[in-house]
Structure formats: structure tokens, C-alpha cells
Amino acid sequence: MTAGSLAQALEREHRDIDGGIEEYTGGLTQGETDPGPLLRAMKGLRRHIYLEEEFLFPPLKEAGMTMPIFVMLREHGELWDAMDALDALLASGDEAATVQNACRELLARLDSHNSKEEPIIYPQADAVLDPDAAARLHEFLDGGAMPDGWRCEKATQPHE
């Protein structure tokens, strides 16, 4: 089982995701074009959004956190759309500077999102989730996979 609190585990995932995007953009600055770190980070972010929307947000919404969860869902949709746009840029072979700018925009969105989610939502994970729900979330954090074809609730771009 993941060590520490749910909040700590979720924040660790944020750092890992940010780190992968930063590794990729740093590589672009050095002339490297391997998209591996970015693709892993985006896969991790999609999985992270899935676990929040499926495991974390429903019990928090039931506990009365409707407005903060609404904001998080809306921002998840924006993040998802930004990743879809990045996927399209990578597939088109767009210039490195264009991809790097899109990555910087994604990191800025993540920073804004995480700066609200970490102090407001995550502490409630440990306080509100019942032991069964907390165990399911810990189990998923330890190696669960997002189902094929799943898209976040507020993604606006059509799925390809």
C-alpha cells in the first residue's frame, strides 16, 4: 500500500507529472526530441484525473464540497483538452518551440489547479473518505489503470 496519507500520495503524483513535463521541455532546450517523458507524464495525468473523478470526488461531493469539486472538474476538462492539443501537436511534427510553449501552458494550468487542489481538496481525502473508500483509492494509487476510452467529465474536445 502507498506509504503516508492519501493527500501525500496524491501530491507525489502531481510532482511526478510536473517532473515528466519539465524533463521533456528541458530536453527540447538541449535539442533532444524524445517525447517519452511527456507522453508518460500525460498518461500519468490522465490516470490521476480518472482516480480523482472516480474515487475521490464523489464522496467529497457527498460530504458537501460541491462547489470546490465543480471547479476541479472544470479545470480537469481544460487540462484534458490541453493534453489532447499536445497530442495533436506531437502527431503533426510541429516545431519544437510550439510544442514547448504548449507544455509551458500545460504546466501553468497544472500549477494553478494544484495550488487549489492540494490545500483544499486533498486534506479532505484523509478526513472524509470512509476506510473502504480510502483503501480502494490507496489500492488504485498502487497500480490501478485507467479504463481504455475513459474521458474526464468536462473534456470538450471530441475523442479521436
N, C-alpha and C positions, 0 to 999 in steps of 0.2 A: 504494500500500500504506500502511496505517496507520503513522504515524511512531512510533518508540520500541518498547519491549518489549511483549510481549503483556500482561504484568502492568499496565503503564501504560495501555494501551488499554482493558483491562477495567475498571480503576479509573475511567477517564474516563467510561465508560458509567454506572457507579454514580453519579457526581456529576451527570451529565445527568438521570438518572432521578429522583434525590432533588430536584434543582432544579425539575423539572416539577411534582412533587407540592407542593413548597414554594411555587411560584408560584401554583398553584391555591388552596391554603389561605390564602395571603396575600391573594389576590383576594377570597376569601369574607369575610375580615375587613373588607375595604373595601366590601362589598356587591356585588361582582361575582360573577356566577354562570356565566360561560363555562367549561364543563368541558374545553375544548380542551387546556390544559396537562396536566391529569390524565389524559385519555384518551391523549395522546401518551406520557406517562410510563409508563402501564400497558402500552401496546403495546410500548414500548421494553423494559420489564422482562420481559414475556413472551418477546420475541425474545432477550433476554440469557439468560434461563433456558434457552431452547432451545439456544443456541450452547454454553452450558456443558455441558448434559446430552448433547448430540450430538457435540461436537468436543473439549471439554476433559476432561471427567470420565472417559471410557473409557480413554484412555492413562494418566491418573494412577492410576486404579484398578488397571490392569495393572501399574503400577510399585510397587504395594504400599500405596497411600493409601486402602485400603478403608474404614476407619472414618471418616476425615475426609470422604470423599465421601458415605458413608451419611448423615452429619449434614447435609451441604449439600443432599442430595436431599430429606430430610425437611423441612428448612426451606423449600426451594423449594415443596413441596406446601402448606405453611402460607401462604406468600406468594401462591401461585396462588389458594388458597381465599379469602384476604382480598381479592384483586382481583375475584374473582367476586362476593363480597358487596358490594363497592363498586359494581360494575356494576349490581347489583340495586337498590342504594340510589339511584343516579342515575336508573335507569329508572322507579323508583316516584315520583320527585319528592320524596323525603324532605326534611325540613328541613335547611337548610344546616349547622346545628350538629351534626346526626347524621352528615352526610357528612364534616364537618371532623374530628370525633372518629375516624371510621373511617380517614381519611387520616393522622391523627397515630399511630394504632395501626400502620398500614402502615409509616410512617416509622420507628417504634420497632423493628419487626421487621426492617426493612432495616438499620438501624444495628447491631443485634445480629448479624445474618447477615454483613454486610460486615466487621464488626470481627474476625470469624474467617476469612472467606474471603480477604481481602486479604493478611494476613501469612502465612497457612498454605498456601493453595491457589495463589494467583496466582504467587508466586515459582517454584513448581514448573512452571508453564506454560513458562517460558523454559528451565528446566533439564532437563525430562523429554521434552517433545514433540520428536519427530524433525523434521527440516527439512520433510518433506512435510506432516506434521500441522500444524506451525506455519504453513506457507504457506496451508493450507486455512482455518485459523482466522483468519489475517490477512485473507484474501480475504473471508470471511464478514463480519468486522467492518467491512470497507469498503463493504458494501452488500447483504449477503445478507438474504433474507427467510425468516421462519419459515413452514413449510408451513401452509396452511389446515387447521384442525381439530386441529392438534397440541396435546397437553396434556402437562404435565410428569408424570413418572413417579409422583409421590406426591400428586397432587391428589386430594382425597377427594370434593369436591362433584361431582354429576353435571353433565355438559356439557349446555348448553341448545341 
